Amino acid sequence: MAGSGEQLELLGTSGCHLCEQAEEILQALQAAGCTFSYEVVDIADDDVLFERYGLLIPVLRSGSEELHWPFEEAGLLALVGPPV
């Protein structure tokens, strides 16, 4: 679990409406009190990431854990941690 201020990666690319929705969900969780931070990683800037995730984005990563779209509430909270 990545909660307690751990850094997450949101893999996506510009112009991806699902990636924008995923970021809105993360922002709403932060506003609700979940204590995590995230970095948006554009897979178009990395051939390896593009090859691996091109058809899967958005993907939320924490270390070796991955959550694929559509994010289910239980899986998302397990990854980011509950609100405090």
SERO-4910 file (N, C-alpha, C, O; in steps of 0.05 Angstrom, whole numbers):
BEGIN
 pado doro    nc1    nc2    nc3   cac1   cac2   cac3    cc1    cc2    cc3    oc1    oc2    oc3
  Met    A     17    -23      0      0      0      0     18     25      0     38     25     13
  Ala    A      9     45    -15     26     68    -19     19     92     -1     32    113     -3
  Gly    A     -1     90     16    -10    112     32     13    125     48     36    118     45
  Ser    A      6    142     66     25    156     84     46    171     69     69    169     76
  Gly    A     38    186     49     56    204     35     74    191     14     91    205      3
  Glu    A     70    166      8     86    153    -13     80    164    -40     57    173    -46
  Gln    A     99    164    -58     97    174    -85     85    153   -104     96    131   -105
  Leu    A     65    160   -119     53    142   -139     60    153   -166     68    177   -169
  Glu    A     57    137   -187     60    146   -214     34    140   -229     23    118   -228
  Leu    A     24    161   -242      1    157   -260     11    157   -288     20    178   -299
  Leu    A     10    134   -300     20    131   -328     -2    138   -347    -24    128   -345
  Gly    A      4    156   -366    -16    164   -386     -2    178   -408     22    175   -413
  Thr    A    -17    194   -423     -6    211   -444    -25    234   -449    -48    233   -441
  Ser    A    -14    256   -460    -31    279   -465    -53    273   -485    -49    257   -503
  Gly    A    -76    285   -481    -99    280   -498   -115    255   -492   -134    249   -506
  Cys    A   -108    241   -471   -122    217   -463   -144    224   -443   -138    231   -420
  His    A   -169    223   -451   -191    232   -433   -193    213   -409   -201    222   -387
  Leu    A   -187    188   -412   -188    169   -389   -166    177   -369   -170    174   -344
  Cys    A   -143    185   -379   -121    194   -361   -130    219   -345   -124    221   -321
  Glu    A   -144    237   -358   -154    261   -345   -174    253   -323   -174    264   -302
  Gln    A   -191    234   -329   -211    224   -309   -196    212   -285   -204    216   -262
  Ala    A   -176    196   -291   -160    183   -270   -147    204   -252   -147    201   -227
  Glu    A   -137    225   -264   -124    246   -248   -145    261   -231   -139    268   -208
  Glu    A   -169    265   -242   -190    278   -226   -198    260   -202   -203    271   -180
  Ile    A   -198    234   -205   -204    216   -183   -182    218   -162   -189    219   -138
  Leu    A   -157    219   -170   -135    222   -150   -137    248   -135   -133    249   -111
  Gln    A   -143    270   -150   -146    296   -137   -169    296   -117   -167    308    -96
  Ala    A   -191    282   -123   -214    281   -105   -207    265    -80   -215    272    -58
  Leu    A   -191    243    -83   -182    228    -60   -164    244    -42   -166    243    -17
  Gln    A   -147    260    -54   -129    278    -38   -146    298    -23   -141    304      1
  Ala    A   -166    310    -36   -184    329    -24   -200    317     -1   -207    330     18
  Ala    A   -205    291     -3   -220    276     18   -202    268     41   -212    257     61
  Gly    A   -176    273     39   -158    267     62   -139    244     58   -124    238     77
  Cys    A   -138    232     35   -119    211     30    -91    224     27    -88    244     13
  Thr    A    -71    213     41    -45    225     41    -26    211     23    -11    193     32
  Phe    A    -26    218     -2     -7    207    -21     -1    230    -41    -16    249    -43
  Ser    A     21    226    -55     27    245    -76     31    228   -102     35    204   -100
  Tyr    A     29    241   -124     32    226   -149     46    244   -170     45    268   -168
  Glu    A     58    230   -188     71    243   -211     58    232   -236     54    208   -239
  Val    A     51    250   -254     41    242   -280     65    236   -298     82    253   -302
  Val    A     65    211   -309     87    203   -327     75    199   -354     57    182   -358
  Asp    A     85    214   -374     76    212   -402     91    189   -415    115    191   -420
  Ile    A     77    168   -421     90    144   -433    101    149   -461    117    134   -471
  Ala    A     91    171   -474    100    177   -501    130    185   -501    143    185   -521
  Asp    A    140    193   -477    168    202   -475    187    179   -470    211    183   -468
  Asp    A    177    154   -468    193    131   -461    184    107   -477    162     97   -473
  Asp    A    201     98   -495    194     76   -513    186     51   -498    168     36   -506
  Val    A    201     45   -476    195     20   -461    168     22   -448    152      3   -449
  Leu    A    162     45   -435    135     49   -423    113     48   -444     92     37   -439
  Phe    A    118     61   -467     98     62   -488     92     34   -498     69     26   -502
  Glu    A    113     18   -502    109    -10   -511     93    -26   -491     76    -42   -498
  Arg    A     99    -23   -465     86    -39   -444     58    -29   -438     40    -46   -433
  Tyr    A     54     -3   -437     28      8   -427     11     22   -447    -10     32   -440
  Gly    A     20     23   -472      6     38   -493    -24     33   -495    -40     51   -499
  Leu    A    -32      8   -492    -60      0   -494    -74     -2   -466    -98     -8   -465
  Leu    A    -59      3   -445    -70     -1   -418    -76     24   -403    -90     24   -382
  Ile    A    -65     47   -412    -68     72   -396    -97     80   -393   -113     75   -410
  Pro    A   -102     93   -371    -84    101   -349    -78     77   -330    -94     59   -326
  Val    A    -54     78   -319    -44     58   -300    -33     73   -276    -18     92   -280
  Leu    A    -40     65   -252    -29     76   -228     -9     56   -217    -16     33   -212
  Arg    A     16     66   -212     37     48   -202     47     58   -175     50     82   -170
  Ser    A     53     38   -158     67     43   -133     87     20   -130     79     -2   -123
  Gly    A    112     26   -135    132      5   -134    125    -17   -155    123    -11   -178
  Ser    A    122    -41   -146    115    -63   -164     85    -68   -167     77    -84   -183
  Glu    A     69    -53   -152     40    -55   -153     29    -38   -176     38    -15   -179
  Glu    A     10    -48   -190     -3    -33   -212    -33    -35   -210    -44    -56   -203
  Leu    A    -46    -14   -216    -76    -13   -217    -83     -3   -245    -75     18   -253
  His    A    -98    -20   -259   -106    -14   -286   -134     -2   -287   -151     -8   -270
  Trp    A   -139     14   -307   -165     27   -312   -185      6   -321   -177    -11   -336
  Pro    A   -210      7   -313   -221     27   -295   -214     21   -266   -215     -2   -257
  Phe    A   -207     42   -251   -200     38   -223   -225     32   -207   -245     46   -208
  Glu    A   -224     10   -192   -246      3   -173   -239     15   -146   -215     16   -139
  Glu    A   -259     24   -132   -255     38   -107   -238     22    -87   -219     33    -75
  Ala    A   -244     -4    -84   -229    -20    -65   -200    -22    -72   -182    -20    -55
  Gly    A   -194    -27    -98   -166    -29   -106   -152     -3   -104   -128     -2    -97
  Leu    A   -165     19   -110   -153     45   -108   -146     52    -80   -124     62    -74
  Leu    A   -165     48    -61   -160     53    -33   -138     35    -22   -123     43     -4
  Ala    A   -137     10    -31   -116     -8    -22    -88      3    -31    -68     -1    -17
  Leu    A    -87     16    -54    -62     26    -64    -54     53    -51    -31     57    -44
  Val    A    -74     71    -48    -67     98    -38    -70    101     -8    -59    120      4
  Gly    A    -85     83      4    -90     85     33   -116    101     38   -125    116     22
  Pro    A   -128     96     62   -154    109     68   -149    138     76   -127    147     82
  Pro    A   -171    154     74   -169    182     84   -163    182    114   -169    164    128
  Val    A   -149    204    122   -143    207    150   -160    228    163   -158    234    187
***
